Amino acid sequence: MNQTGVPVEMIGGGDVLRFGNVTAQVLWPAPSRDESAPSRNNDSIVLLVRYGEKSLLLTGDIERQGETAVLREGINLQCDIVKVAHHGSKTSSIEAFISATHPSLAIVSVGRTSMFGHPNQDVVERWRASGAEVMTTGQRGTISVVTDGRELKVSTFVR
């Protein structure tokens, strides 16, 4: 439990969370039981969420090192939609990771303007070159994804 009395559950690579017919496979980071360990970008939880025939990859703020570690696990990362790592920073979205995921849609969570220059234009172009449509929350507002396990419906706050 934390200081507010909320139970804390530590999860890590290899864990599988189930919500009815939805599974969320924890790909990264390696399991740890140290609640006081520092949390860096490459310690972000990476989840491969599956429902029926559809899958989404949620990458948190991992960077090259995290992407490389996930690739080394040898898990099939192909997915329909990916939440692009680290706001589309130039420190993420390596070519091998993009090729392994091969989504039809890459979503970048970022503000309309970013003092860090996110998303990096080279990163956006790498995702587009892979065949993915790229949407950013800075341009489209909230991006919602709904699936019945067979089809995906994507809607945006700003058209």
Rosetta constraint file for C-alpha pairs under 8 A:
AtomPair CA 1 CA 5 HARMONIC 5.41 0.50
AtomPair CA 1 CA 6 HARMONIC 5.42 0.50
AtomPair CA 1 CA 7 HARMONIC 4.20 0.50
AtomPair CA 1 CA 8 HARMONIC 5.36 0.50
AtomPair CA 2 CA 6 HARMONIC 5.65 0.50
AtomPair CA 2 CA 7 HARMONIC 6.41 0.50
AtomPair CA 2 CA 8 HARMONIC 6.54 0.50
AtomPair CA 10 CA 31 HARMONIC 7.87 0.50
AtomPair CA 10 CA 32 HARMONIC 7.19 0.50
AtomPair CA 10 CA 33 HARMONIC 6.39 0.50
AtomPair CA 10 CA 35 HARMONIC 7.68 0.50
AtomPair CA 11 CA 15 HARMONIC 6.44 0.50
AtomPair CA 11 CA 26 HARMONIC 7.49 0.50
AtomPair CA 11 CA 31 HARMONIC 6.33 0.50
AtomPair CA 11 CA 32 HARMONIC 7.59 0.50
AtomPair CA 12 CA 26 HARMONIC 5.98 0.50
AtomPair CA 12 CA 27 HARMONIC 7.22 0.50
AtomPair CA 12 CA 28 HARMONIC 5.99 0.50
AtomPair CA 12 CA 29 HARMONIC 5.45 0.50
AtomPair CA 12 CA 30 HARMONIC 5.23 0.50
AtomPair CA 12 CA 31 HARMONIC 3.97 0.50
AtomPair CA 12 CA 32 HARMONIC 6.76 0.50
AtomPair CA 12 CA 45 HARMONIC 7.41 0.50
AtomPair CA 13 CA 25 HARMONIC 7.92 0.50
AtomPair CA 13 CA 26 HARMONIC 4.88 0.50
AtomPair CA 13 CA 27 HARMONIC 4.52 0.50
AtomPair CA 13 CA 28 HARMONIC 4.58 0.50
AtomPair CA 13 CA 29 HARMONIC 5.41 0.50
AtomPair CA 13 CA 30 HARMONIC 4.86 0.50
AtomPair CA 13 CA 31 HARMONIC 5.68 0.50
AtomPair CA 14 CA 25 HARMONIC 6.97 0.50
AtomPair CA 14 CA 26 HARMONIC 5.73 0.50
AtomPair CA 14 CA 27 HARMONIC 6.26 0.50
AtomPair CA 14 CA 31 HARMONIC 7.85 0.50
AtomPair CA 15 CA 25 HARMONIC 6.18 0.50
AtomPair CA 15 CA 26 HARMONIC 5.28 0.50
AtomPair CA 15 CA 27 HARMONIC 7.88 0.50
AtomPair CA 16 CA 23 HARMONIC 6.69 0.50
AtomPair CA 16 CA 24 HARMONIC 5.68 0.50
AtomPair CA 16 CA 25 HARMONIC 4.51 0.50
AtomPair CA 16 CA 26 HARMONIC 5.99 0.50
AtomPair CA 17 CA 23 HARMONIC 5.69 0.50
AtomPair CA 17 CA 24 HARMONIC 5.02 0.50
AtomPair CA 17 CA 25 HARMONIC 6.38 0.50
AtomPair CA 17 CA 26 HARMONIC 7.75 0.50
AtomPair CA 18 CA 22 HARMONIC 5.82 0.50
AtomPair CA 18 CA 23 HARMONIC 4.65 0.50
AtomPair CA 18 CA 24 HARMONIC 6.40 0.50
AtomPair CA 19 CA 23 HARMONIC 6.35 0.50
AtomPair CA 21 CA 51 HARMONIC 6.36 0.50
AtomPair CA 21 CA 52 HARMONIC 7.71 0.50
AtomPair CA 22 CA 49 HARMONIC 7.05 0.50
AtomPair CA 22 CA 50 HARMONIC 5.75 0.50
AtomPair CA 22 CA 51 HARMONIC 4.80 0.50
AtomPair CA 22 CA 52 HARMONIC 7.79 0.50
AtomPair CA 23 CA 49 HARMONIC 5.68 0.50
AtomPair CA 23 CA 50 HARMONIC 5.33 0.50
AtomPair CA 23 CA 51 HARMONIC 6.72 0.50
AtomPair CA 24 CA 47 HARMONIC 5.86 0.50
AtomPair CA 24 CA 48 HARMONIC 5.48 0.50
AtomPair CA 24 CA 49 HARMONIC 4.26 0.50
AtomPair CA 24 CA 50 HARMONIC 6.39 0.50
AtomPair CA 25 CA 47 HARMONIC 5.52 0.50
AtomPair CA 25 CA 48 HARMONIC 5.13 0.50
AtomPair CA 25 CA 49 HARMONIC 6.36 0.50
AtomPair CA 26 CA 45 HARMONIC 7.05 0.50
AtomPair CA 26 CA 46 HARMONIC 5.96 0.50
AtomPair CA 26 CA 47 HARMONIC 4.78 0.50
AtomPair CA 26 CA 48 HARMONIC 6.65 0.50
AtomPair CA 27 CA 45 HARMONIC 7.52 0.50
AtomPair CA 27 CA 46 HARMONIC 5.41 0.50
AtomPair CA 27 CA 47 HARMONIC 5.86 0.50
AtomPair CA 27 CA 48 HARMONIC 7.08 0.50
AtomPair CA 27 CA 70 HARMONIC 6.55 0.50
AtomPair CA 28 CA 43 HARMONIC 7.53 0.50
AtomPair CA 28 CA 44 HARMONIC 7.26 0.50
AtomPair CA 28 CA 45 HARMONIC 5.54 0.50
AtomPair CA 28 CA 46 HARMONIC 5.05 0.50
AtomPair CA 28 CA 47 HARMONIC 7.49 0.50
AtomPair CA 28 CA 66 HARMONIC 7.77 0.50
AtomPair CA 28 CA 70 HARMONIC 6.52 0.50
AtomPair CA 29 CA 42 HARMONIC 7.72 0.50
AtomPair CA 29 CA 43 HARMONIC 5.65 0.50
AtomPair CA 29 CA 44 HARMONIC 6.76 0.50
AtomPair CA 29 CA 45 HARMONIC 6.08 0.50
AtomPair CA 29 CA 46 HARMONIC 7.23 0.50
AtomPair CA 29 CA 66 HARMONIC 7.95 0.50
AtomPair CA 39 CA 43 HARMONIC 5.78 0.50
AtomPair CA 39 CA 44 HARMONIC 7.59 0.50
AtomPair CA 40 CA 44 HARMONIC 7.14 0.50
AtomPair CA 41 CA 60 HARMONIC 7.79 0.50
AtomPair CA 41 CA 61 HARMONIC 4.91 0.50
AtomPair CA 41 CA 62 HARMONIC 5.21 0.50
AtomPair CA 41 CA 63 HARMONIC 6.86 0.50
AtomPair CA 41 CA 86 HARMONIC 7.73 0.50
AtomPair CA 42 CA 61 HARMONIC 6.54 0.50
AtomPair CA 42 CA 62 HARMONIC 4.34 0.50
AtomPair CA 42 CA 63 HARMONIC 5.93 0.50
AtomPair CA 42 CA 65 HARMONIC 6.87 0.50
AtomPair CA 42 CA 66 HARMONIC 5.14 0.50
AtomPair CA 43 CA 62 HARMONIC 6.94 0.50
AtomPair CA 43 CA 66 HARMONIC 7.67 0.50
AtomPair CA 44 CA 59 HARMONIC 7.35 0.50
AtomPair CA 44 CA 60 HARMONIC 5.28 0.50
AtomPair CA 44 CA 61 HARMONIC 5.75 0.50
AtomPair CA 44 CA 62 HARMONIC 5.90 0.50
AtomPair CA 45 CA 59 HARMONIC 6.88 0.50
AtomPair CA 45 CA 60 HARMONIC 6.13 0.50
AtomPair CA 46 CA 57 HARMONIC 7.37 0.50
AtomPair CA 46 CA 58 HARMONIC 5.61 0.50
AtomPair CA 46 CA 59 HARMONIC 4.62 0.50
AtomPair CA 46 CA 60 HARMONIC 6.17 0.50
AtomPair CA 47 CA 57 HARMONIC 5.85 0.50
AtomPair CA 47 CA 58 HARMONIC 5.14 0.50
AtomPair CA 47 CA 59 HARMONIC 6.67 0.50
AtomPair CA 48 CA 55 HARMONIC 6.83 0.50
AtomPair CA 48 CA 56 HARMONIC 5.86 0.50
AtomPair CA 48 CA 57 HARMONIC 4.58 0.50
AtomPair CA 48 CA 58 HARMONIC 6.40 0.50
AtomPair CA 48 CA 77 HARMONIC 7.71 0.50
AtomPair CA 49 CA 55 HARMONIC 5.44 0.50
AtomPair CA 49 CA 56 HARMONIC 5.16 0.50
AtomPair CA 49 CA 57 HARMONIC 6.26 0.50
AtomPair CA 49 CA 58 HARMONIC 7.71 0.50
AtomPair CA 50 CA 54 HARMONIC 5.82 0.50
AtomPair CA 50 CA 55 HARMONIC 4.37 0.50
AtomPair CA 50 CA 56 HARMONIC 6.61 0.50
AtomPair CA 51 CA 55 HARMONIC 6.37 0.50
AtomPair CA 51 CA 147 HARMONIC 7.83 0.50
AtomPair CA 51 CA 148 HARMONIC 7.57 0.50
AtomPair CA 51 CA 149 HARMONIC 4.95 0.50
AtomPair CA 52 CA 148 HARMONIC 7.56 0.50
AtomPair CA 52 CA 149 HARMONIC 4.05 0.50
AtomPair CA 52 CA 150 HARMONIC 6.37 0.50
AtomPair CA 53 CA 149 HARMONIC 5.32 0.50
AtomPair CA 53 CA 150 HARMONIC 5.55 0.50
AtomPair CA 54 CA 79 HARMONIC 7.32 0.50
AtomPair CA 54 CA 80 HARMONIC 6.36 0.50
AtomPair CA 54 CA 147 HARMONIC 7.54 0.50
AtomPair CA 54 CA 149 HARMONIC 5.41 0.50
AtomPair CA 54 CA 150 HARMONIC 6.42 0.50
AtomPair CA 54 CA 151 HARMONIC 7.43 0.50
AtomPair CA 54 CA 152 HARMONIC 7.61 0.50
AtomPair CA 55 CA 79 HARMONIC 5.06 0.50
AtomPair CA 55 CA 80 HARMONIC 5.51 0.50
AtomPair CA 55 CA 81 HARMONIC 6.79 0.50
AtomPair CA 56 CA 79 HARMONIC 5.63 0.50
AtomPair CA 56 CA 80 HARMONIC 5.92 0.50
AtomPair CA 56 CA 81 HARMONIC 4.80 0.50
AtomPair CA 56 CA 82 HARMONIC 5.64 0.50
AtomPair CA 56 CA 83 HARMONIC 7.74 0.50
AtomPair CA 57 CA 77 HARMONIC 7.73 0.50
AtomPair CA 57 CA 79 HARMONIC 6.47 0.50
AtomPair CA 57 CA 81 HARMONIC 6.37 0.50
AtomPair CA 57 CA 82 HARMONIC 4.66 0.50
AtomPair CA 57 CA 83 HARMONIC 6.24 0.50
AtomPair CA 58 CA 82 HARMONIC 6.11 0.50
AtomPair CA 58 CA 83 HARMONIC 5.08 0.50
AtomPair CA 58 CA 84 HARMONIC 7.59 0.50
AtomPair CA 58 CA 85 HARMONIC 7.92 0.50
AtomPair CA 59 CA 82 HARMONIC 7.56 0.50
AtomPair CA 59 CA 83 HARMONIC 6.04 0.50
AtomPair CA 59 CA 84 HARMONIC 6.46 0.50
AtomPair CA 59 CA 85 HARMONIC 5.08 0.50
AtomPair CA 59 CA 86 HARMONIC 7.82 0.50
AtomPair CA 60 CA 83 HARMONIC 7.74 0.50
AtomPair CA 60 CA 84 HARMONIC 7.94 0.50
AtomPair CA 60 CA 85 HARMONIC 5.64 0.50
AtomPair CA 60 CA 86 HARMONIC 6.36 0.50
AtomPair CA 61 CA 85 HARMONIC 5.16 0.50
AtomPair CA 61 CA 86 HARMONIC 3.89 0.50
AtomPair CA 61 CA 87 HARMONIC 7.24 0.50
AtomPair CA 62 CA 66 HARMONIC 5.12 0.50
AtomPair CA 62 CA 67 HARMONIC 6.52 0.50
AtomPair CA 62 CA 85 HARMONIC 5.71 0.50
AtomPair CA 62 CA 86 HARMONIC 5.98 0.50
AtomPair CA 62 CA 92 HARMONIC 6.96 0.50
AtomPair CA 63 CA 67 HARMONIC 6.13 0.50
AtomPair CA 63 CA 85 HARMONIC 6.87 0.50
AtomPair CA 63 CA 86 HARMONIC 6.65 0.50
AtomPair CA 63 CA 91 HARMONIC 5.40 0.50
AtomPair CA 63 CA 92 HARMONIC 4.35 0.50
AtomPair CA 63 CA 93 HARMONIC 7.42 0.50
AtomPair CA 64 CA 68 HARMONIC 6.00 0.50
AtomPair CA 64 CA 91 HARMONIC 6.01 0.50
AtomPair CA 64 CA 92 HARMONIC 4.95 0.50
AtomPair CA 64 CA 93 HARMONIC 6.99 0.50
AtomPair CA 64 CA 94 HARMONIC 6.37 0.50
AtomPair CA 65 CA 69 HARMONIC 6.21 0.50
AtomPair CA 66 CA 70 HARMONIC 6.18 0.50
AtomPair CA 67 CA 71 HARMONIC 6.20 0.50
AtomPair CA 67 CA 92 HARMONIC 7.48 0.50
AtomPair CA 67 CA 93 HARMONIC 7.61 0.50
AtomPair CA 67 CA 94 HARMONIC 7.48 0.50
AtomPair CA 67 CA 97 HARMONIC 6.34 0.50
AtomPair CA 68 CA 72 HARMONIC 6.23 0.50
AtomPair CA 68 CA 97 HARMONIC 7.45 0.50
AtomPair CA 69 CA 73 HARMONIC 6.73 0.50
AtomPair CA 70 CA 74 HARMONIC 7.58 0.50
AtomPair CA 70 CA 75 HARMONIC 7.85 0.50
AtomPair CA 71 CA 75 HARMONIC 7.10 0.50
AtomPair CA 71 CA 97 HARMONIC 6.88 0.50
AtomPair CA 71 CA 100 HARMONIC 7.92 0.50
AtomPair CA 76 CA 100 HARMONIC 7.44 0.50
AtomPair CA 77 CA 100 HARMONIC 5.71 0.50
AtomPair CA 77 CA 101 HARMONIC 4.88 0.50
AtomPair CA 78 CA 100 HARMONIC 5.92 0.50
AtomPair CA 78 CA 101 HARMONIC 4.08 0.50
AtomPair CA 78 CA 102 HARMONIC 5.67 0.50
AtomPair CA 78 CA 103 HARMONIC 6.77 0.50
AtomPair CA 79 CA 101 HARMONIC 5.61 0.50
AtomPair CA 79 CA 102 HARMONIC 6.53 0.50
AtomPair CA 79 CA 103 HARMONIC 5.24 0.50
AtomPair CA 80 CA 102 HARMONIC 7.60 0.50
AtomPair CA 80 CA 103 HARMONIC 4.56 0.50
AtomPair CA 80 CA 104 HARMONIC 5.56 0.50
AtomPair CA 80 CA 105 HARMONIC 6.65 0.50
AtomPair CA 81 CA 103 HARMONIC 5.10 0.50
AtomPair CA 81 CA 104 HARMONIC 6.18 0.50
AtomPair CA 81 CA 105 HARMONIC 4.87 0.50
AtomPair CA 81 CA 106 HARMONIC 5.83 0.50
AtomPair CA 81 CA 107 HARMONIC 7.47 0.50
AtomPair CA 82 CA 101 HARMONIC 7.61 0.50
AtomPair CA 82 CA 103 HARMONIC 6.32 0.50
AtomPair CA 82 CA 105 HARMONIC 6.56 0.50
AtomPair CA 82 CA 106 HARMONIC 4.98 0.50
AtomPair CA 82 CA 107 HARMONIC 6.22 0.50
AtomPair CA 83 CA 106 HARMONIC 5.96 0.50
AtomPair CA 83 CA 107 HARMONIC 4.82 0.50
AtomPair CA 83 CA 108 HARMONIC 6.06 0.50
AtomPair CA 83 CA 109 HARMONIC 7.43 0.50
AtomPair CA 84 CA 88 HARMONIC 5.95 0.50
AtomPair CA 84 CA 93 HARMONIC 7.26 0.50
AtomPair CA 84 CA 106 HARMONIC 6.07 0.50
AtomPair CA 84 CA 107 HARMONIC 5.72 0.50
AtomPair CA 84 CA 108 HARMONIC 5.19 0.50
AtomPair CA 84 CA 109 HARMONIC 7.49 0.50
AtomPair CA 85 CA 89 HARMONIC 7.50 0.50
AtomPair CA 85 CA 92 HARMONIC 6.17 0.50
AtomPair CA 85 CA 93 HARMONIC 6.65 0.50
AtomPair CA 85 CA 108 HARMONIC 7.71 0.50
AtomPair CA 86 CA 91 HARMONIC 7.81 0.50
AtomPair CA 86 CA 92 HARMONIC 6.57 0.50
AtomPair CA 87 CA 108 HARMONIC 5.58 0.50
AtomPair CA 87 CA 109 HARMONIC 5.37 0.50
AtomPair CA 87 CA 110 HARMONIC 5.58 0.50
AtomPair CA 87 CA 118 HARMONIC 6.11 0.50
AtomPair CA 87 CA 119 HARMONIC 5.97 0.50
AtomPair CA 88 CA 92 HARMONIC 6.80 0.50
AtomPair CA 88 CA 93 HARMONIC 7.25 0.50
AtomPair CA 88 CA 108 HARMONIC 6.09 0.50
AtomPair CA 88 CA 109 HARMONIC 7.90 0.50
AtomPair CA 88 CA 118 HARMONIC 5.78 0.50
AtomPair CA 88 CA 119 HARMONIC 4.26 0.50
AtomPair CA 88 CA 120 HARMONIC 5.80 0.50
AtomPair CA 88 CA 123 HARMONIC 6.19 0.50
AtomPair CA 88 CA 124 HARMONIC 7.12 0.50
AtomPair CA 89 CA 93 HARMONIC 7.88 0.50
AtomPair CA 89 CA 117 HARMONIC 7.85 0.50
AtomPair CA 89 CA 118 HARMONIC 5.59 0.50
AtomPair CA 89 CA 119 HARMONIC 5.60 0.50
AtomPair CA 89 CA 120 HARMONIC 5.48 0.50
AtomPair CA 89 CA 123 HARMONIC 7.22 0.50
AtomPair CA 90 CA 119 HARMONIC 7.76 0.50
AtomPair CA 90 CA 120 HARMONIC 5.52 0.50
AtomPair CA 90 CA 122 HARMONIC 7.44 0.50
AtomPair CA 90 CA 123 HARMONIC 6.31 0.50
AtomPair CA 92 CA 123 HARMONIC 7.80 0.50
AtomPair CA 93 CA 97 HARMONIC 6.30 0.50
AtomPair CA 93 CA 98 HARMONIC 6.24 0.50
AtomPair CA 93 CA 123 HARMONIC 6.35 0.50
AtomPair CA 93 CA 126 HARMONIC 7.94 0.50
AtomPair CA 94 CA 98 HARMONIC 6.38 0.50
AtomPair CA 95 CA 99 HARMONIC 6.14 0.50
AtomPair CA 95 CA 126 HARMONIC 7.21 0.50
AtomPair CA 96 CA 100 HARMONIC 6.11 0.50
AtomPair CA 97 CA 101 HARMONIC 6.28 0.50
AtomPair CA 98 CA 102 HARMONIC 5.97 0.50
AtomPair CA 98 CA 126 HARMONIC 7.72 0.50
AtomPair CA 98 CA 127 HARMONIC 6.68 0.50
AtomPair CA 98 CA 130 HARMONIC 7.13 0.50
AtomPair CA 99 CA 130 HARMONIC 6.93 0.50
AtomPair CA 102 CA 130 HARMONIC 6.65 0.50
AtomPair CA 102 CA 131 HARMONIC 7.59 0.50
AtomPair CA 102 CA 132 HARMONIC 7.31 0.50
AtomPair CA 103 CA 131 HARMONIC 7.72 0.50
AtomPair CA 103 CA 132 HARMONIC 5.81 0.50
AtomPair CA 104 CA 131 HARMONIC 6.55 0.50
AtomPair CA 104 CA 132 HARMONIC 4.42 0.50
AtomPair CA 104 CA 133 HARMONIC 6.09 0.50
AtomPair CA 105 CA 132 HARMONIC 4.94 0.50
AtomPair CA 105 CA 133 HARMONIC 4.77 0.50
AtomPair CA 105 CA 134 HARMONIC 5.96 0.50
AtomPair CA 105 CA 135 HARMONIC 7.50 0.50
AtomPair CA 106 CA 127 HARMONIC 7.00 0.50
AtomPair CA 106 CA 132 HARMONIC 6.04 0.50
AtomPair CA 106 CA 133 HARMONIC 6.09 0.50
AtomPair CA 106 CA 134 HARMONIC 4.83 0.50
AtomPair CA 106 CA 135 HARMONIC 6.39 0.50
AtomPair CA 107 CA 134 HARMONIC 5.90 0.50
AtomPair CA 107 CA 135 HARMONIC 4.99 0.50
AtomPair CA 107 CA 136 HARMONIC 5.75 0.50
AtomPair CA 107 CA 137 HARMONIC 7.62 0.50
AtomPair CA 108 CA 119 HARMONIC 7.34 0.50
AtomPair CA 108 CA 134 HARMONIC 7.41 0.50
AtomPair CA 108 CA 135 HARMONIC 6.21 0.50
AtomPair CA 108 CA 136 HARMONIC 4.59 0.50
AtomPair CA 108 CA 137 HARMONIC 6.38 0.50
AtomPair CA 109 CA 136 HARMONIC 5.96 0.50
AtomPair CA 109 CA 137 HARMONIC 5.29 0.50
AtomPair CA 109 CA 138 HARMONIC 7.31 0.50
AtomPair CA 110 CA 114 HARMONIC 7.29 0.50
AtomPair CA 110 CA 118 HARMONIC 6.82 0.50
AtomPair CA 110 CA 119 HARMONIC 7.14 0.50
AtomPair CA 110 CA 136 HARMONIC 6.46 0.50
AtomPair CA 110 CA 137 HARMONIC 5.66 0.50
AtomPair CA 110 CA 138 HARMONIC 5.38 0.50
AtomPair CA 111 CA 137 HARMONIC 6.62 0.50
AtomPair CA 111 CA 138 HARMONIC 4.46 0.50
AtomPair CA 112 CA 137 HARMONIC 7.46 0.50
AtomPair CA 112 CA 138 HARMONIC 3.78 0.50
AtomPair CA 112 CA 139 HARMONIC 6.22 0.50
AtomPair CA 113 CA 117 HARMONIC 7.62 0.50
AtomPair CA 113 CA 118 HARMONIC 7.82 0.50
AtomPair CA 113 CA 138 HARMONIC 7.12 0.50
AtomPair CA 114 CA 118 HARMONIC 5.57 0.50
AtomPair CA 114 CA 119 HARMONIC 8.00 0.50
AtomPair CA 119 CA 123 HARMONIC 7.12 0.50
AtomPair CA 119 CA 124 HARMONIC 6.90 0.50
AtomPair CA 120 CA 124 HARMONIC 6.44 0.50
AtomPair CA 121 CA 125 HARMONIC 6.15 0.50
AtomPair CA 122 CA 126 HARMONIC 6.14 0.50
AtomPair CA 123 CA 127 HARMONIC 6.42 0.50
AtomPair CA 124 CA 128 HARMONIC 6.27 0.50
AtomPair CA 124 CA 134 HARMONIC 6.96 0.50
AtomPair CA 125 CA 129 HARMONIC 5.90 0.50
AtomPair CA 126 CA 130 HARMONIC 6.38 0.50
AtomPair CA 127 CA 131 HARMONIC 6.88 0.50
AtomPair CA 127 CA 132 HARMONIC 5.68 0.50
AtomPair CA 127 CA 133 HARMONIC 7.61 0.50
AtomPair CA 127 CA 134 HARMONIC 7.00 0.50
AtomPair CA 128 CA 132 HARMONIC 4.97 0.50
AtomPair CA 128 CA 133 HARMONIC 6.02 0.50
AtomPair CA 128 CA 134 HARMONIC 6.54 0.50
AtomPair CA 135 CA 139 HARMONIC 7.51 0.50
AtomPair CA 135 CA 140 HARMONIC 6.98 0.50
AtomPair CA 136 CA 140 HARMONIC 6.00 0.50
AtomPair CA 136 CA 141 HARMONIC 7.58 0.50
AtomPair CA 137 CA 141 HARMONIC 4.45 0.50
AtomPair CA 137 CA 142 HARMONIC 5.82 0.50
AtomPair CA 137 CA 143 HARMONIC 6.54 0.50
AtomPair CA 139 CA 158 HARMONIC 7.32 0.50
AtomPair CA 140 CA 156 HARMONIC 5.78 0.50
AtomPair CA 140 CA 157 HARMONIC 6.09 0.50
AtomPair CA 140 CA 158 HARMONIC 4.61 0.50
AtomPair CA 140 CA 159 HARMONIC 6.33 0.50
AtomPair CA 141 CA 156 HARMONIC 6.33 0.50
AtomPair CA 141 CA 157 HARMONIC 5.09 0.50
AtomPair CA 141 CA 158 HARMONIC 5.57 0.50
AtomPair CA 142 CA 156 HARMONIC 5.63 0.50
AtomPair CA 142 CA 157 HARMONIC 5.23 0.50
AtomPair CA 142 CA 158 HARMONIC 7.73 0.50
AtomPair CA 143 CA 154 HARMONIC 7.00 0.50
AtomPair CA 143 CA 155 HARMONIC 5.85 0.50
AtomPair CA 143 CA 156 HARMONIC 4.52 0.50
AtomPair CA 143 CA 157 HARMONIC 6.64 0.50
AtomPair CA 144 CA 154 HARMONIC 5.62 0.50
AtomPair CA 144 CA 155 HARMONIC 5.23 0.50
AtomPair CA 144 CA 156 HARMONIC 6.20 0.50
AtomPair CA 145 CA 152 HARMONIC 6.82 0.50
AtomPair CA 145 CA 153 HARMONIC 5.73 0.50
AtomPair CA 145 CA 154 HARMONIC 4.60 0.50
AtomPair CA 145 CA 155 HARMONIC 6.63 0.50
AtomPair CA 146 CA 152 HARMONIC 5.81 0.50
AtomPair CA 146 CA 153 HARMONIC 5.12 0.50
AtomPair CA 146 CA 154 HARMONIC 6.48 0.50
AtomPair CA 147 CA 151 HARMONIC 5.62 0.50
AtomPair CA 147 CA 152 HARMONIC 4.58 0.50
AtomPair CA 147 CA 153 HARMONIC 6.17 0.50
AtomPair CA 148 CA 152 HARMONIC 7.20 0.50
